[in-house]
Amino acid sequence: MTGSLQGKLLAGIDCGSSFCKGALLQNGNILALARCAAGWNVKESGRLIMEELLAKSGESPEGLTLAATGYGREKIARAAMTLTEISAHARGAEFLCPGIRTVIDIGGQDSKVIAIEGGRVRDFQMNDKCAAGSGRFLEMVARRLELDSAMMEELLALGKEAPLNSTCVVFAESEIIGLLAEGASREDILGGAAASLARRIAALTGRTGVRSPAGVTGGLSESAGIRRVLSQVLGAELRPVPQGLYAGAIGAALAAGEKVIY
């Protein structure tokens, strides 16, 4: 830990399209993590996250340096700096999984494949054109099939897959309705949706490649079923990243530390 950072409170807020996440660090240790659903008022979501971080840690906001990332980063009050999700996830993933070289971030609005060297971005590819390549697609499928996260894991573990041909999330929903009418099981449809998402992410790796160790961050990082499907499609093992859901917020907090130095 750099001397000038000793004892400093560093906070990061990652305000995404589905969730707002926060991390509070001190002396290279995580003091608190928090998240809430991203509501219509981004500024308010950020305020609630900051309050929860301080309540959990028992710390005072005095002397705290805050950095923000995510699509709502410009609306986070009292942020000393902002940074892109690409940089934030790279830094956070390196902190959580030292030596990681490829990060796949599946967010609610987009998906990213990030090539990393020493915790810094070497290259990246991002899908931000269609919801079918993001976590929003699986949210739609889960809602249509009336599945919670635990049930999704159980069904994905069965390894079933119904082919989905649509390249648009709107048409995919119509295709799913048709499959249900034909008697397709929920595990078949969910498995097909996961495989479709994995193929879209695999298409992003053409330039960056997938170099081990590789892992998943973002909203789907806690899903063993998604990691398994992605690993199969990519032909590369994806390891779990502890607290990968908070990688962006942790990366932002680390960037706040650089703001203190410079």
ROVO-679951 format. One line per field, with one value per residue (C-alpha): residue number from 1; residue in three letters; x, y, z. Coordinates in Angstrom, 2 decimals. Layout:
// residues N
nr	[NUM:...]
rest	[ALA:...]
xx	[X:...]
yy	[Y:...]
zz	[Z:...]
END
This chain:
// residues 262
nr	[1:2:3:4:5:6:7:8:9:10:11:12:13:14:15:16:17:18:19:20:21:22:23:24:25:26:27:28:29:30:31:32:33:34:35:36:37:38:39:40:41:42:43:44:45:46:47:48:49:50:51:52:53:54:55:56:57:58:59:60:61:62:63:64:65:66:67:68:69:70:71:72:73:74:75:76:77:78:79:80:81:82:83:84:85:86:87:88:89:90:91:92:93:94:95:96:97:98:99:100:101:102:103:104:105:106:107:108:109:110:111:112:113:114:115:116:117:118:119:120:121:122:123:124:125:126:127:128:129:130:131:132:133:134:135:136:137:138:139:140:141:142:143:144:145:146:147:148:149:150:151:152:153:154:155:156:157:158:159:160:161:162:163:164:165:166:167:168:169:170:171:172:173:174:175:176:177:178:179:180:181:182:183:184:185:186:187:188:189:190:191:192:193:194:195:196:197:198:199:200:201:202:203:204:205:206:207:208:209:210:211:212:213:214:215:216:217:218:219:220:221:222:223:224:225:226:227:228:229:230:231:232:233:234:235:236:237:238:239:240:241:242:243:244:245:246:247:248:249:250:251:252:253:254:255:256:257:258:259:260:261:262]
rest	[MET:THR:GLY:SER:LEU:GLN:GLY:LYS:LEU:LEU:ALA:GLY:ILE:ASP:CYS:GLY:SER:SER:PHE:CYS:LYS:GLY:ALA:LEU:LEU:GLN:ASN:GLY:ASN:ILE:LEU:ALA:LEU:ALA:ARG:CYS:ALA:ALA:GLY:TRP:ASN:VAL:LYS:GLU:SER:GLY:ARG:LEU:ILE:MET:GLU:GLU:LEU:LEU:ALA:LYS:SER:GLY:GLU:SER:PRO:GLU:GLY:LEU:THR:LEU:ALA:ALA:THR:GLY:TYR:GLY:ARG:GLU:LYS:ILE:ALA:ARG:ALA:ALA:MET:THR:LEU:THR:GLU:ILE:SER:ALA:HIS:ALA:ARG:GLY:ALA:GLU:PHE:LEU:CYS:PRO:GLY:ILE:ARG:THR:VAL:ILE:ASP:ILE:GLY:GLY:GLN:ASP:SER:LYS:VAL:ILE:ALA:ILE:GLU:GLY:GLY:ARG:VAL:ARG:ASP:PHE:GLN:MET:ASN:ASP:LYS:CYS:ALA:ALA:GLY:SER:GLY:ARG:PHE:LEU:GLU:MET:VAL:ALA:ARG:ARG:LEU:GLU:LEU:ASP:SER:ALA:MET:MET:GLU:GLU:LEU:LEU:ALA:LEU:GLY:LYS:GLU:ALA:PRO:LEU:ASN:SER:THR:CYS:VAL:VAL:PHE:ALA:GLU:SER:GLU:ILE:ILE:GLY:LEU:LEU:ALA:GLU:GLY:ALA:SER:ARG:GLU:ASP:ILE:LEU:GLY:GLY:ALA:ALA:ALA:SER:LEU:ALA:ARG:ARG:ILE:ALA:ALA:LEU:THR:GLY:ARG:THR:GLY:VAL:ARG:SER:PRO:ALA:GLY:VAL:THR:GLY:GLY:LEU:SER:GLU:SER:ALA:GLY:ILE:ARG:ARG:VAL:LEU:SER:GLN:VAL:LEU:GLY:ALA:GLU:LEU:ARG:PRO:VAL:PRO:GLN:GLY:LEU:TYR:ALA:GLY:ALA:ILE:GLY:ALA:ALA:LEU:ALA:ALA:GLY:GLU:LYS:VAL:ILE:TYR]
xx	[0.00:1.41:2.21:-0.02:-2.97:-2.45:-5.73:-7.57:-11.17:-11.75:-15.25:-16.44:-19.96:-20.86:-24.27:-25.44:-28.72:-30.01:-28.18:-26.20:-23.20:-20.78:-17.48:-15.59:-11.85:-9.16:-5.52:-6.15:-9.01:-12.71:-14.63:-18.12:-20.04:-23.59:-26.06:-29.59:-31.84:-31.12:-34.24:-35.30:-33.30:-29.61:-28.48:-30.74:-29.53:-25.95:-26.84:-28.49:-25.47:-23.09:-25.23:-25.28:-21.52:-20.88:-23.48:-22.00:-18.45:-19.20:-17.00:-17.48:-17.64:-14.96:-11.81:-13.46:-12.61:-15.28:-15.06:-17.96:-18.41:-21.30:-23.81:-25.01:-21.56:-22.00:-24.96:-23.23:-22.94:-19.52:-17.59:-14.02:-13.65:-15.37:-14.01:-15.33:-16.70:-13.89:-11.17:-13.13:-13.77:-10.16:-8.85:-11.46:-10.93:-7.16:-7.74:-10.11:-8.22:-4.54:-3.02:-6.32:-5.85:-9.36:-12.50:-15.99:-18.41:-22.06:-24.10:-27.75:-27.16:-24.12:-21.41:-17.66:-14.59:-11.52:-7.92:-5.78:-2.06:-1.02:-4.46:-4.57:-6.65:-4.73:-7.72:-11.49:-14.59:-18.11:-21.60:-23.90:-26.15:-28.66:-30.13:-29.84:-26.12:-26.57:-27.91:-31.21:-31.90:-31.71:-33.78:-36.51:-36.28:-36.37:-39.38:-41.22:-40.45:-41.21:-37.76:-35.75:-31.95:-31.89:-34.28:-32.21:-29.11:-30.97:-32.25:-28.93:-27.23:-29.31:-27.41:-30.48:-30.78:-33.51:-32.20:-33.11:-32.72:-33.80:-31.11:-33.29:-34.56:-38.05:-38.30:-36.66:-39.49:-41.98:-39.93:-39.97:-43.76:-43.95:-41.66:-43.78:-46.90:-45.17:-44.45:-40.76:-39.54:-38.26:-34.81:-34.61:-35.58:-33.34:-30.40:-30.99:-31.10:-27.85:-26.14:-27.39:-25.96:-22.68:-22.35:-22.83:-20.12:-17.84:-18.21:-16.63:-13.44:-12.22:-9.81:-9.06:-8.95:-9.45:-6.25:-6.12:-6.73:-10.11:-13.20:-16.64:-17.64:-20.91:-24.42:-24.03:-20.65:-22.25:-23.95:-22.05:-24.44:-23.61:-19.87:-20.22:-22.10:-19.65:-16.67:-18.11:-18.80:-15.46:-13.43:-11.71:-12.20:-13.73:-12.96:-15.27:-14.19:-14.97:-17.30:-17.21:-20.55:-18.73:-15.66:-16.66:-17.27:-14.01:-12.13:-13.64:-12.53:-9.00:-9.09:-10.19:-6.92:-5.00:-6.96:-5.67:-2.06:-2.19]
yy	[0.00:3.37:5.48:8.37:5.97:4.48:4.72:6.47:5.49:4.75:4.22:3.10:3.10:1.16:2.33:-0.04:-0.45:-3.19:-2.71:-0.06:-1.57:-0.05:-0.94:0.65:-0.06:0.85:-0.24:-2.70:-4.42:-4.49:-2.96:-3.17:-4.06:-3.04:-3.19:-2.13:-2.21:0.71:2.83:5.73:8.17:7.33:10.03:8.62:5.06:6.25:8.04:4.93:2.79:5.24:5.30:1.50:1.23:3.64:1.96:-1.49:-0.33:2.07:4.66:8.40:10.05:12.55:12.17:9.64:9.74:8.43:7.38:6.30:4.05:2.55:4.21:6.47:7.54:11.22:11.48:10.17:12.99:13.93:11.62:12.94:11.18:8.85:6.01:3.63:0.21:-1.33:0.15:-0.42:-4.11:-4.69:-3.16:-4.85:-8.26:-8.02:-7.11:-10.05:-12.55:-11.50:-12.43:-12.70:-12.11:-12.23:-10.79:-11.35:-8.83:-9.66:-6.62:-5.78:-3.41:-4.85:-7.50:-6.97:-9.12:-7.45:-8.53:-7.59:-7.28:-6.51:-5.24:-2.82:-3.03:-4.35:-4.66:-5.08:-5.78:-4.77:-5.70:-2.71:-3.03:-5.66:-6.83:-10.46:-10.24:-9.02:-10.14:-8.46:-11.34:-13.95:-11.70:-11.75:-15.54:-16.09:-13.79:-15.59:-19.00:-17.81:-18.75:-17.32:-17.52:-20.79:-22.48:-21.24:-22.90:-26.18:-26.21:-25.14:-27.99:-30.45:-29.43:-29.35:-27.05:-26.12:-24.31:-20.62:-19.10:-15.52:-12.84:-10.24:-10.39:-9.32:-12.10:-14.54:-13.96:-14.83:-17.92:-18.95:-18.57:-20.88:-23.44:-23.44:-24.00:-26.99:-28.47:-27.64:-27.85:-24.90:-26.49:-26.86:-23.23:-21.82:-23.91:-22.71:-19.10:-19.49:-21.09:-18.29:-15.68:-17.59:-17.70:-13.93:-13.40:-15.86:-13.72:-10.84:-12.78:-12.80:-9.92:-10.26:-14.05:-15.83:-16.17:-18.04:-17.38:-16.08:-15.25:-13.66:-10.45:-8.54:-9.67:-13.24:-13.90:-15.87:-18.32:-21.61:-22.65:-19.65:-20.18:-23.81:-22.93:-20.14:-22.42:-25.03:-22.55:-20.73:-23.90:-22.34:-22.74:-19.71:-19.54:-17.97:-14.47:-14.00:-11.03:-10.61:-8.83:-5.93:-5.87:-2.56:-0.87:-2.22:-1.06:2.40:2.51:1.59:4.41:6.75:5.82:7.05:10.31:10.68:10.20:12.48]
zz	[0.00:-1.02:2.01:0.97:0.81:4.28:6.16:3.33:2.70:-0.98:-2.38:-5.79:-7.18:-10.32:-11.45:-14.18:-15.99:-13.65:-10.35:-8.55:-6.73:-4.25:-2.58:0.30:0.63:3.12:3.20:0.38:2.21:1.38:4.28:2.80:-0.34:-1.22:-4.07:-4.89:-7.93:-10.25:-10.05:-12.22:-10.08:-10.51:-8.09:-5.38:-5.99:-5.56:-2.33:-0.90:-1.79:-0.12:3.03:3.17:2.71:5.59:7.79:7.22:7.86:10.70:8.98:8.58:5.14:6.18:4.10:1.78:-1.94:-4.32:-7.97:-10.16:-13.18:-15.13:-17.42:-14.59:-13.43:-14.31:-11.93:-8.81:-6.28:-4.84:-7.17:-7.48:-10.83:-13.27:-15.38:-18.01:-17.13:-19.18:-16.96:-13.76:-14.43:-15.44:-12.21:-10.06:-11.62:-11.12:-7.46:-6.93:-9.08:-9.43:-12.76:-14.63:-18.36:-19.83:-18.27:-19.64:-18.16:-18.83:-17.88:-18.16:-21.08:-22.84:-22.71:-22.89:-23.44:-21.93:-22.47:-19.46:-18.77:-15.21:-14.30:-17.24:-20.40:-23.40:-25.74:-25.57:-27.59:-26.60:-27.71:-27.20:-30.23:-29.18:-25.86:-27.04:-26.27:-22.69:-19.35:-20.19:-22.59:-19.81:-17.56:-20.19:-20.54:-16.77:-16.42:-19.23:-17.71:-14.15:-12.84:-9.96:-9.87:-7.87:-10.29:-13.24:-11.78:-11.28:-14.86:-16.42:-14.56:-16.62:-19.76:-22.03:-25.05:-27.50:-30.60:-30.73:-34.18:-33.62:-33.56:-31.81:-28.23:-29.34:-31.92:-29.50:-27.05:-29.79:-30.59:-26.93:-26.82:-29.84:-28.20:-25.06:-27.17:-28.77:-25.35:-24.97:-21.38:-19.40:-19.12:-22.91:-23.52:-20.78:-22.01:-25.55:-24.41:-22.43:-25.44:-27.70:-25.33:-25.13:-28.92:-29.12:-26.53:-28.33:-31.46:-29.53:-28.81:-32.42:-31.83:-28.12:-27.86:-24.54:-22.54:-19.26:-16.50:-17.58:-15.57:-15.55:-13.78:-13.64:-12.87:-14.13:-12.51:-9.68:-12.06:-12.32:-15.09:-17.25:-16.69:-17.77:-20.97:-21.80:-21.15:-23.52:-26.31:-25.91:-25.46:-22.46:-18.73:-17.01:-13.32:-10.74:-9.71:-5.99:-5.55:-9.33:-9.20:-7.53:-9.79:-11.38:-8.03:-6.60:-9.69:-9.28:-5.64:-6.69:-9.24:-6.44:-4.74:-7.73:-7.50:-3.95:-5.09:-8.10]
END
